[in-house]
Amino acid sequence: MDSLNNIDFKKLASQQKSIQMKMRLLALAHFKDGHSRTKIAKFLKVSRTSVNKWVQTFLEKGLEANQFFADYEDIVSKVCRAWNSFLECSTRVRQMCSRRWIELTR
């Protein structure tokens, strides 16, 4: 899973076209810097509930779980990137492929 210390949220935010994703990344950057969720919400002019959701989603599921999709092409692009990233980790691929997920003959 992603770690707060391993990600440059401000750099990622500056590369985003989507304002929604930029806001999520900036919230995570401020959280990483030690700001309270209340202060982050006030600074970004969003609800504290939104900040809580973004931070909690990141902490539980990592950066990919906070993705915002602008359109269909954006979905395809991000899914392809995630799939290629998965394939680059040969150990993980072997572990996933060696499991018997479901018996199709039932």
Protein Blocks (a to p, Z undefined) as FASTA:
>chain_A
ZZfklpcfklmmmmpmblklmmmmmmmmmmmnopafklmmmmnopafklmmmmmmmmmmn
ojmlmpccfblmlmmmmmmmmmmmmmmmmmlmmmmmmpcfbackZZ
